[in-house]
Amino acid sequence: MGRNRATTMHSFFKRKRDDTSVEVEGLLPLEPLPLALLEQEYHTENEEQHQTENEEAEQLSENDERQTNEPIIFRGVEFLQRDPASRPQIWQYPPNVRDEVRRAYMQLGPMQPKLNEYKPSGKPGHQRRFQFSWFKDFPSWLEYSTSSHRAYCFYCFLGNKNIKKRSGFDVFSAHGFDHWKKVKNGERCAFLSHVGCSPCSHHNNTVRDCHAILDQPTHIVNVMEVQDNKEKERDTLRLRTSIAVVKWLTFQSCAFRGHDETPESRNRGNFIELIKLLAEFNPEIAAVVLENSPRCSKYTSHQIQQEILSIYALKVRQYIRQEIGDSKFSILVDETCDASKREQMAVVFRFPDKEGLLQERFFDLIHVKNTKALTLKEELSALLSNNGFDVQNLPKLLRLHVYLQLIRLRQAKGGIRSKH
């Protein structure tokens, strides 16, 4: 007889795994997974999604850093980039033009394209799209990029200062938002959360700042401009007085400067004495000239006098050039020394006017380093070229006469004929 097995309590209570387990050679028995591994599998999907988002954010930040090194030049409203994903950030512009760029963008308004179908985003089977009706719910600030297929905030873009406060602070201003399942989600709506329920939220503060930029009368520049306009009127009257004195002295061939122009002098020269004469008969002029003018803008210095004279001389030369036009002309050249013994060349044009009468006009007085024939020829060629004269209108015989005349001025030998 076979040996009887002892009946024990364990024989009635056995695990089902023990009854159905099959031992396979070479395989270890299965063990239950730890709780940590189960949680890791549970959160793997979310972690992969967050990792993808972080990689995209890092790539966008790298693009922003790369764009920062590129100079941004504001050339006008018509040259602004409208697409929110492609346009430069406001802080990339020079500080002195940022408000001008903001005003230009506010004239254009937010980018709200109406497409037949917006690109979906999300996992296959759970994809969602941007809806055009959202523009009606948030008409003043909501934007959509046709290149990145994301949503942006128009005002937060205008107020972006490149100050990283916390993670995700610049989603609506720089990187863009595309989690459409979080839109129209009641109180948790991402768009409502971005606006904020407080009047002092970041979005609402930025909106007020942007509207303040358009309020031109309250700008500090315009407030100061009221005082600047009065100062400009005084400066203009002071400058007009100096111009009038220069004009009168020039046409009367009078000297400008005096031997002693200090305030204690009894005769400070024709220029200053004539200003004093005008001030005696005009209280408005007396209130802005000489001792009543700022020290840095009296408009009586020798440099100012020379600059006004040079402007008058330029106007005269332009008039003579228009008077000659395309007519044939000849040139009279003479050489002399001024009071300081500097060599100078006088140039006179001789030409027929519209009525066929011969006219002579003194054109310029040129200081030269020497009076050699080659030097005078080069200076004369430069004068004709700079004032737009065509040398072909100077007949060959006259051109040869001019060159021979230059040679005879200093009895130079050679140089001119070999050049022509």
Contacts in CASP RR format, 6 or more apart in sequence:
PFRMAT RR
TARGET T0000
AUTHOR 0000-0000-0000
METHOD contacts of the structure
MODEL  1
MGRNRATTMHSFFKRKRDDTSVEVEGLLPLEPLPLALLEQEYHTENEEQH
QTENEEAEQLSENDERQTNEPIIFRGVEFLQRDPASRPQIWQYPPNVRDE
VRRAYMQLGPMQPKLNEYKPSGKPGHQRRFQFSWFKDFPSWLEYSTSSHR
AYCFYCFLGNKNIKKRSGFDVFSAHGFDHWKKVKNGERCAFLSHVGCSPC
SHHNNTVRDCHAILDQPTHIVNVMEVQDNKEKERDTLRLRTSIAVVKWLT
FQSCAFRGHDETPESRNRGNFIELIKLLAEFNPEIAAVVLENSPRCSKYT
SHQIQQEILSIYALKVRQYIRQEIGDSKFSILVDETCDASKREQMAVVFR
FPDKEGLLQERFFDLIHVKNTKALTLKEELSALLSNNGFDVQNLPKLLRL
HVYLQLIRLRQAKGGIRSKH
21 29 0 8 1.000
23 29 0 8 1.000
56 175 0 8 1.000
57 168 0 8 1.000
57 175 0 8 1.000
60 174 0 8 1.000
60 175 0 8 1.000
64 89 0 8 1.000
64 174 0 8 1.000
67 88 0 8 1.000
67 89 0 8 1.000
67 92 0 8 1.000
68 92 0 8 1.000
70 92 0 8 1.000
72 88 0 8 1.000
72 92 0 8 1.000
72 93 0 8 1.000
72 94 0 8 1.000
74 93 0 8 1.000
74 94 0 8 1.000
74 97 0 8 1.000
74 100 0 8 1.000
74 101 0 8 1.000
74 104 0 8 1.000
76 104 0 8 1.000
77 104 0 8 1.000
77 107 0 8 1.000
77 108 0 8 1.000
80 87 0 8 1.000
80 101 0 8 1.000
80 104 0 8 1.000
80 105 0 8 1.000
80 108 0 8 1.000
81 87 0 8 1.000
81 88 0 8 1.000
82 108 0 8 1.000
82 111 0 8 1.000
83 111 0 8 1.000
83 145 0 8 1.000
83 146 0 8 1.000
83 147 0 8 1.000
84 111 0 8 1.000
84 143 0 8 1.000
84 144 0 8 1.000
84 145 0 8 1.000
84 148 0 8 1.000
84 150 0 8 1.000
84 152 0 8 1.000
84 157 0 8 1.000
84 176 0 8 1.000
85 145 0 8 1.000
85 147 0 8 1.000
85 148 0 8 1.000
85 150 0 8 1.000
85 152 0 8 1.000
85 176 0 8 1.000
86 145 0 8 1.000
86 147 0 8 1.000
87 157 0 8 1.000
89 157 0 8 1.000
89 160 0 8 1.000
89 162 0 8 1.000
89 173 0 8 1.000
89 174 0 8 1.000
90 98 0 8 1.000
90 101 0 8 1.000
90 102 0 8 1.000
90 157 0 8 1.000
90 158 0 8 1.000
90 159 0 8 1.000
90 160 0 8 1.000
90 161 0 8 1.000
91 98 0 8 1.000
91 160 0 8 1.000
91 161 0 8 1.000
91 162 0 8 1.000
93 101 0 8 1.000
99 213 0 8 1.000
102 158 0 8 1.000
102 159 0 8 1.000
102 210 0 8 1.000
102 213 0 8 1.000
103 213 0 8 1.000
103 214 0 8 1.000
105 154 0 8 1.000
105 157 0 8 1.000
105 158 0 8 1.000
106 158 0 8 1.000
106 210 0 8 1.000
106 213 0 8 1.000
106 214 0 8 1.000
109 154 0 8 1.000
110 140 0 8 1.000
110 141 0 8 1.000
110 142 0 8 1.000
110 143 0 8 1.000
110 154 0 8 1.000
111 143 0 8 1.000
111 144 0 8 1.000
111 145 0 8 1.000
111 152 0 8 1.000
111 154 0 8 1.000
112 135 0 8 1.000
112 139 0 8 1.000
112 142 0 8 1.000
112 143 0 8 1.000
112 144 0 8 1.000
113 144 0 8 1.000
113 146 0 8 1.000
114 132 0 8 1.000
115 132 0 8 1.000
115 146 0 8 1.000
117 129 0 8 1.000
118 129 0 8 1.000
118 130 0 8 1.000
118 131 0 8 1.000
118 132 0 8 1.000
118 144 0 8 1.000
118 149 0 8 1.000
119 129 0 8 1.000
119 130 0 8 1.000
119 149 0 8 1.000
120 127 0 8 1.000
120 128 0 8 1.000
120 129 0 8 1.000
121 127 0 8 1.000
121 128 0 8 1.000
121 129 0 8 1.000
121 149 0 8 1.000
121 178 0 8 1.000
121 180 0 8 1.000
122 128 0 8 1.000
126 181 0 8 1.000
128 180 0 8 1.000
128 181 0 8 1.000
129 180 0 8 1.000
130 144 0 8 1.000
130 149 0 8 1.000
130 151 0 8 1.000
130 178 0 8 1.000
130 180 0 8 1.000
131 180 0 8 1.000
131 183 0 8 1.000
134 142 0 8 1.000
134 151 0 8 1.000
134 183 0 8 1.000
134 191 0 8 1.000
135 142 0 8 1.000
135 144 0 8 1.000
137 191 0 8 1.000
138 191 0 8 1.000
138 195 0 8 1.000
140 154 0 8 1.000
140 155 0 8 1.000
140 207 0 8 1.000
141 153 0 8 1.000
141 154 0 8 1.000
141 155 0 8 1.000
141 156 0 8 1.000
141 203 0 8 1.000
141 207 0 8 1.000
142 151 0 8 1.000
142 152 0 8 1.000
142 153 0 8 1.000
142 154 0 8 1.000
142 191 0 8 1.000
143 151 0 8 1.000
143 152 0 8 1.000
143 153 0 8 1.000
143 154 0 8 1.000
143 157 0 8 1.000
144 150 0 8 1.000
144 151 0 8 1.000
144 152 0 8 1.000
145 151 0 8 1.000
145 152 0 8 1.000
145 176 0 8 1.000
148 176 0 8 1.000
149 178 0 8 1.000
150 175 0 8 1.000
150 176 0 8 1.000
150 177 0 8 1.000
150 178 0 8 1.000
151 172 0 8 1.000
151 176 0 8 1.000
151 177 0 8 1.000
151 178 0 8 1.000
151 191 0 8 1.000
152 172 0 8 1.000
152 173 0 8 1.000
152 176 0 8 1.000
152 177 0 8 1.000
153 172 0 8 1.000
153 173 0 8 1.000
153 194 0 8 1.000
153 203 0 8 1.000
155 203 0 8 1.000
155 206 0 8 1.000
155 207 0 8 1.000
155 210 0 8 1.000
156 170 0 8 1.000
156 172 0 8 1.000
156 173 0 8 1.000
156 202 0 8 1.000
156 203 0 8 1.000
156 206 0 8 1.000
157 173 0 8 1.000
157 174 0 8 1.000
158 206 0 8 1.000
158 210 0 8 1.000
159 173 0 8 1.000
159 206 0 8 1.000
159 209 0 8 1.000
159 210 0 8 1.000
160 170 0 8 1.000
160 173 0 8 1.000
160 174 0 8 1.000
164 170 0 8 1.000
168 175 0 8 1.000
171 177 0 8 1.000
172 194 0 8 1.000
177 190 0 8 1.000
179 190 0 8 1.000
182 188 0 8 1.000
182 189 0 8 1.000
182 190 0 8 1.000
183 189 0 8 1.000
183 190 0 8 1.000
183 191 0 8 1.000
186 192 0 8 1.000
194 203 0 8 1.000
195 201 0 8 1.000
195 203 0 8 1.000
195 204 0 8 1.000
196 203 0 8 1.000
196 204 0 8 1.000
198 204 0 8 1.000
212 218 0 8 1.000
216 222 0 8 1.000
234 287 0 8 1.000
234 288 0 8 1.000
234 293 0 8 1.000
235 297 0 8 1.000
235 299 0 8 1.000
237 284 0 8 1.000
237 285 0 8 1.000
237 288 0 8 1.000
238 288 0 8 1.000
238 289 0 8 1.000
238 293 0 8 1.000
238 297 0 8 1.000
238 298 0 8 1.000
238 299 0 8 1.000
239 299 0 8 1.000
241 275 0 8 1.000
241 278 0 8 1.000
241 285 0 8 1.000
241 288 0 8 1.000
241 289 0 8 1.000
241 299 0 8 1.000
242 275 0 8 1.000
242 299 0 8 1.000
242 300 0 8 1.000
242 304 0 8 1.000
242 305 0 8 1.000
242 308 0 8 1.000
243 308 0 8 1.000
244 278 0 8 1.000
245 271 0 8 1.000
245 274 0 8 1.000
245 275 0 8 1.000
245 278 0 8 1.000
246 256 0 8 1.000
246 271 0 8 1.000
246 305 0 8 1.000
246 308 0 8 1.000
246 309 0 8 1.000
246 312 0 8 1.000
247 312 0 8 1.000
248 274 0 8 1.000
249 255 0 8 1.000
249 256 0 8 1.000
249 270 0 8 1.000
249 271 0 8 1.000
249 274 0 8 1.000
250 309 0 8 1.000
250 312 0 8 1.000
254 270 0 8 1.000
255 269 0 8 1.000
255 270 0 8 1.000
256 269 0 8 1.000
256 270 0 8 1.000
256 271 0 8 1.000
256 305 0 8 1.000
257 269 0 8 1.000
257 270 0 8 1.000
257 271 0 8 1.000
257 302 0 8 1.000
258 267 0 8 1.000
258 268 0 8 1.000
258 269 0 8 1.000
258 270 0 8 1.000
258 271 0 8 1.000
259 267 0 8 1.000
259 269 0 8 1.000
260 267 0 8 1.000
260 268 0 8 1.000
261 268 0 8 1.000
261 269 0 8 1.000
261 272 0 8 1.000
262 268 0 8 1.000
263 291 0 8 1.000
267 273 0 8 1.000
268 276 0 8 1.000
271 300 0 8 1.000
271 305 0 8 1.000
272 290 0 8 1.000
272 300 0 8 1.000
275 285 0 8 1.000
275 289 0 8 1.000
275 290 0 8 1.000
275 300 0 8 1.000
276 290 0 8 1.000
278 285 0 8 1.000
278 289 0 8 1.000
279 285 0 8 1.000
279 286 0 8 1.000
279 289 0 8 1.000
279 290 0 8 1.000
280 286 0 8 1.000
286 292 0 8 1.000
289 298 0 8 1.000
290 298 0 8 1.000
290 300 0 8 1.000
293 299 0 8 1.000
317 363 0 8 1.000
317 364 0 8 1.000
317 387 0 8 1.000
320 349 0 8 1.000
320 361 0 8 1.000
320 363 0 8 1.000
321 387 0 8 1.000
321 388 0 8 1.000
321 389 0 8 1.000
323 351 0 8 1.000
323 353 0 8 1.000
323 359 0 8 1.000
323 361 0 8 1.000
324 349 0 8 1.000
324 351 0 8 1.000
324 361 0 8 1.000
324 389 0 8 1.000
326 390 0 8 1.000
326 393 0 8 1.000
327 351 0 8 1.000
327 352 0 8 1.000
327 353 0 8 1.000
327 393 0 8 1.000
328 351 0 8 1.000
328 352 0 8 1.000
328 393 0 8 1.000
328 394 0 8 1.000
328 395 0 8 1.000
329 349 0 8 1.000
329 350 0 8 1.000
329 351 0 8 1.000
329 389 0 8 1.000
329 393 0 8 1.000
329 394 0 8 1.000
330 349 0 8 1.000
330 350 0 8 1.000
330 351 0 8 1.000
330 394 0 8 1.000
330 395 0 8 1.000
330 398 0 8 1.000
330 401 0 8 1.000
330 402 0 8 1.000
331 347 0 8 1.000
331 348 0 8 1.000
331 349 0 8 1.000
331 350 0 8 1.000
331 380 0 8 1.000
331 394 0 8 1.000
331 398 0 8 1.000
331 402 0 8 1.000
332 347 0 8 1.000
332 348 0 8 1.000
332 349 0 8 1.000
332 350 0 8 1.000
332 360 0 8 1.000
333 345 0 8 1.000
333 346 0 8 1.000
333 347 0 8 1.000
333 348 0 8 1.000
333 376 0 8 1.000
333 380 0 8 1.000
333 402 0 8 1.000
333 405 0 8 1.000
333 406 0 8 1.000
333 409 0 8 1.000
334 345 0 8 1.000
334 346 0 8 1.000
334 348 0 8 1.000
334 409 0 8 1.000
335 343 0 8 1.000
335 344 0 8 1.000
335 345 0 8 1.000
335 346 0 8 1.000
335 371 0 8 1.000
335 376 0 8 1.000
335 409 0 8 1.000
335 410 0 8 1.000
336 344 0 8 1.000
336 346 0 8 1.000
337 343 0 8 1.000
337 344 0 8 1.000
338 344 0 8 1.000
342 367 0 8 1.000
343 367 0 8 1.000
343 368 0 8 1.000
343 369 0 8 1.000
343 370 0 8 1.000
343 371 0 8 1.000
344 365 0 8 1.000
344 366 0 8 1.000
344 367 0 8 1.000
344 368 0 8 1.000
345 365 0 8 1.000
345 366 0 8 1.000
345 368 0 8 1.000
345 371 0 8 1.000
345 376 0 8 1.000
345 379 0 8 1.000
345 380 0 8 1.000
346 362 0 8 1.000
346 364 0 8 1.000
346 365 0 8 1.000
347 362 0 8 1.000
347 363 0 8 1.000
347 364 0 8 1.000
347 365 0 8 1.000
347 366 0 8 1.000
347 380 0 8 1.000
347 383 0 8 1.000
348 360 0 8 1.000
348 361 0 8 1.000
348 362 0 8 1.000
348 363 0 8 1.000
349 360 0 8 1.000
349 361 0 8 1.000
349 363 0 8 1.000
350 358 0 8 1.000
350 359 0 8 1.000
350 360 0 8 1.000
351 358 0 8 1.000
351 359 0 8 1.000
351 361 0 8 1.000
352 358 0 8 1.000
352 359 0 8 1.000
353 359 0 8 1.000
363 383 0 8 1.000
364 383 0 8 1.000
366 379 0 8 1.000
366 383 0 8 1.000
368 375 0 8 1.000
368 376 0 8 1.000
368 379 0 8 1.000
369 375 0 8 1.000
371 409 0 8 1.000
371 410 0 8 1.000
372 410 0 8 1.000
372 412 0 8 1.000
373 403 0 8 1.000
373 406 0 8 1.000
373 407 0 8 1.000
373 409 0 8 1.000
373 410 0 8 1.000
373 412 0 8 1.000
373 414 0 8 1.000
373 415 0 8 1.000
373 416 0 8 1.000
374 412 0 8 1.000
374 415 0 8 1.000
374 416 0 8 1.000
374 419 0 8 1.000
376 406 0 8 1.000
376 409 0 8 1.000
377 403 0 8 1.000
377 406 0 8 1.000
377 416 0 8 1.000
377 419 0 8 1.000
380 402 0 8 1.000
380 406 0 8 1.000
381 391 0 8 1.000
384 391 0 8 1.000
391 399 0 8 1.000
394 402 0 8 1.000
399 420 0 8 1.000
400 420 0 8 1.000
403 416 0 8 1.000
403 417 0 8 1.000
403 420 0 8 1.000
404 416 0 8 1.000
406 412 0 8 1.000
406 416 0 8 1.000
407 413 0 8 1.000
407 414 0 8 1.000
407 416 0 8 1.000
END
